[in-house]
Amino acid sequence: MTHPVDVHVGKRIRHRRWLVGMTQQQLAEQVGIKFQQIQKYETGANRVSASRLWDIADALDVPVSFFFEGIEGEQAEAEAAGEAAAMPADILGDKEALDLVRSYYAIPENQRRRLFELARVLSDVA
């Protein structure tokens, strides 16, 4: 059975890897392991040792503490999930959502603000 902390750390690894546009294979090569091991870390199936987490943090250019950010709030989110089932609990763990965020920030700022207002109006109507 997977431990919630291992799942959280794995999600944060995947999240950061996607944000920097790195594949599992590329991360695995930088860390010196097989990409299948990265897959197991990202799902929480395997625990990441302290030294391996250090190497992953270095490869992804973040402090080790990055992987533990938000873990306290996850319990509260899980309890409130019954109330707000419309939005996934791990929105940044969704590849489509991350692609949307990347595309959004590629738009010039003045157009981005207009797009944001349009999305806000459309969500109010829905």
N, C-alpha and C positions, 0 to 999 in steps of 0.2 A: 504494500500500500504506500502511495506517495505521501510525503509530508507536505503540508501547506507552504512551509518556508521554501522547500526545494522547488515547488511549482512556481512560487512567486519569483525566486531568483532566476529560474529558467525563462519565465515570461520577460523579465527585465533584460536578460541576455538577448533574446529574440528581438525585443523592442529596439534595443540599441543597435543591434546588427542591421536591422531593417533601416533605421534612421540614417546610418552611415552608408547604406547601399552595399553592404558586404554579403556575400553568399556564405552558406554554412561551410562550403569547401574552402573558401578563402580564409575564414576565421580558423578553421581546423589547421590549415597549413601554417598560419602564423603562430598558433599555439603548439603545434607539433603533435597533433593527434588526428584520428580519422574523423571524417565529417559525420559518421554515424554516431560518434560519441557526442558531438555538438547537438544532434537531434535528441539524444537521450537527455542531455542537460536541459534543453529548451522545453521538453515536455514534463520535466521533473521526475522522469523514470529513474535517472541516476543522480546521485548527489554530487555536487561539485566540491572537490577538496579545496582547502584554503589556498594552497600553492597554485592550483589550476585556476581558481577564481582570480588570483593575482595576475596570472598570465593573460586571462581573458580580458580583464579590466585594462591591462596595458595595451593589448591589441585593439580594443575598442575605444581607447583614449578617454577613459572615465576612472574616477576613484572607485575602489572596491565598495564603498558605502552606497554608490549608485544602485547596486543590485538589491539593496534592502530598503530603499526609499518607498514609502507608501504602504509598508507591510502592516503598520498599526491600523490604518484606515480600511484595510481589506476586510477585516472581521466585521466592521460596521456596514460596509457595502454588501457583504453577504447576507446580513440580517435584513437590510433594506431592499434586497433584490426582489423579494416578493411584491413589493409596492411599485417598483419601477422596472418592469420586465421589458419595456419597449426599447431600452438601450442596453447593449451588451455590457457586462460588468467590466470587461477588459477591452475597452474601445481601442486603445492603442496596440492591442495584441492582434487586431484584425488587419490583415494585409491591405484590404481594400481601403480601410480608413486611413492607413499610413500613406498609401499612394495618393489619396485625396488630399491629405495635408501637404505632402510634397508638392503636388501640382498647384495647390492653393498659394503656397509661398513662392512659387515660380512666377506668379502673375504680378505685374507692376502694382505698387501699393495703392494708387488711386482707384484702379479697377478692382483690386482686391476688396477695398472697403465697400464698393457698390455691390459686389457679389455677396459679401457678408450680409449687407442689409436686405438684399433680395432673399437670401436663405432664411433670415430671421422672419421676414414677412410670410414666406411660404410655410414655415414651421408653425407660425401662429394660426394660419388658416387651416392647417391639416388636423 
